[in-house]
């Protein structure tokens, strides 16, 4: 299993900008993501919506490793969204760079 350094940043938005419930859920999700503790993920002190850390990837090709890294990040963020019941009320845009895996990995939940 190979270890790769990564940098991840995210943006949280209400699913519907004008819906008060969605706006409130987005605020709660931002706050919870800001306090989350994930092993080998470290919040950057000066950028409140960014993490750096290490992911351990078992796949062999770069494409497979990129997909695996995306899955790891996607699952971590989805877990937080689901803990708040925010999955249908919010959207999270994520951009991730992983050492040795080329261009950015971009996805949304």
C-alpha positions in Angstrom: 0.0 0.0 0.0 1.5 3.3 -1.0 1.2 6.5 1.0 0.5 9.8 -0.8 0.4 13.3 0.6 -2.6 15.3 -0.3 -4.2 18.8 -0.1 -8.0 19.1 -0.1 -10.2 22.1 -0.1 -14.0 22.3 -0.1 -16.9 24.7 -0.4 -20.3 24.2 1.2 -23.4 25.6 -0.3 -27.1 25.3 0.4 -28.8 23.1 -2.2 -31.3 25.9 -2.9 -29.8 29.3 -2.2 -33.2 30.9 -1.2 -34.3 28.0 1.2 -33.8 29.0 4.8 -33.5 25.4 5.9 -30.9 24.6 3.3 -29.0 27.8 4.4 -29.0 26.7 8.0 -27.9 23.2 7.2 -25.0 24.6 5.1 -23.9 26.7 8.1 -24.1 23.6 10.4 -22.2 21.5 7.9 -19.4 24.1 7.5 -19.1 24.3 11.3 -18.9 20.5 11.7 -16.4 20.0 8.9 -14.3 22.8 10.5 -14.1 20.7 13.7 -13.8 17.2 12.2 -10.9 15.0 13.2 -9.8 12.4 10.8 -6.7 10.3 11.3 -3.9 11.6 9.1 -5.9 14.6 8.0 -4.9 18.0 9.4 -6.8 21.2 9.1 -4.7 24.1 7.8 -4.7 26.8 10.5 -4.8 29.7 8.0 -7.2 28.3 5.5 -10.4 27.2 7.2 -11.7 25.0 4.5 -8.6 23.0 3.7 -7.0 19.8 4.9 -3.5 18.3 4.3 -2.5 14.8 5.1 -1.7 11.3 3.8 -3.9 8.8 2.0 -2.9 5.2 1.7 -3.8 3.7 -1.7 -3.7 0.1 -2.7 -4.6 0.3 -6.3 -1.9 0.0 -9.0 -2.7 2.4 -11.9 -2.8 6.2 -11.6 -6.4 6.2 -12.7 -7.4 3.6 -10.1 -5.4 5.5 -7.4 -7.2 8.8 -8.3 -10.5 7.0 -8.0 -9.5 5.4 -4.7 -8.4 8.8 -3.3 -11.7 10.4 -4.4 -13.7 7.6 -2.8 -11.8 8.0 0.5 -12.5 11.8 0.6 -16.0 11.4 -0.7 -16.8 8.9 2.1 -15.4 11.0 4.8 -17.4 14.1 3.8 -20.5 12.1 3.2 -20.4 10.6 6.7 -20.4 14.1 8.2 -23.2 15.2 5.9 -25.3 12.2 6.9 -24.6 12.7 10.6 -26.4 16.1 10.3 -29.0 15.0 7.8 -27.6 17.5 5.4 -27.1 15.3 2.4 -30.2 16.5 0.5 -30.0 20.1 1.7 -26.4 21.0 0.9 -23.8 20.6 -1.8 -20.1 20.3 -1.1 -17.6 21.0 -3.9 -14.2 19.4 -3.4 -10.9 19.9 -5.1 -8.0 17.5 -4.1 -4.4 17.2 -5.2 -2.6 13.9 -4.4 1.1 13.6 -4.7 2.1 11.7 -7.8 -1.4 11.4 -9.3 -1.3 14.3 -11.7 -4.0 16.9 -12.2 -6.6 17.9 -9.6 -9.3 15.6 -8.6 -12.6 17.5 -8.5 -16.0 16.3 -7.4 -19.2 17.3 -5.6 -21.5 15.7 -3.1 
